[in-house]
Amino acid sequence: IPATCAACHGNAQAMTKFKLGQLDPMRTYTDSVHGIALQRGVVSAAVCTDCHGSHDLHKATNPASKLFWQRIPATCGQCHENVMQTFQRSIHGQGVAAGERDAPVCTDCHGEHSITAVKEATSKVAPAHIPETCGQCHAAERIISKYRLPSHVVESYMDSYHGLALQLGSVTAANCASCHGAHDILPSNDPRSSVHPANLAKTCGTCHPGVSSLV
């Protein structure tokens, strides 16, 4: 499939006139976690048609497209079903279901053709990059104002002990996901949230054993 699609989409110069969002998707896909898995013979690795469709291809702006923003969780959920179900229960998933265009979907955090494994330093969700990835929304004044979110959270984190340790190269320093979760993020007033007051001792105790005795 990638080779077939590459017959056209592998020619970046020829594709320029169509003003596509991805001019060289075959190169980025080949280097992605999905492309690498395919090269290693993993038959379940996602290929072009798994995400874009085959005869039912549509522009991503078309609500019928498998890549329409609101349908992306279901598209990725074809393979990542457990993650999709967890995401749907999260504050972000609830926002997507309610039609909030600003709510992030899988590709906003993980990328598109260039998705790399979390363990890779270049990944958007590698520990060192998580503040930057979350900051795409949580450091954006428009989104902070519109949804009345706490301001300066990314800035204050970067100035904190954890943030400074991260900037100095620590691979174990707590980042946004360490405390708030990843796919299961919930508001702090939700009893299921990892940052709900009743759950803070357990959350902090993940890195700081015995902290519950001080709370």
Secondary structure by P-SEA (a helix, b strand, c coil): ccccccccccccccccccccccccaaaaaaacaaaaaaaaccccccccccccccccccccccccccccccaaaaaaaccaaaaaaaaaacaaaaaaaacccccccccccccccccccccccccccccccaaaaaacccccaaaaaaaccccaaaaaaaacaaaaaaaacccccccccccccccccccccccccccccccaaaaaacccccccccc
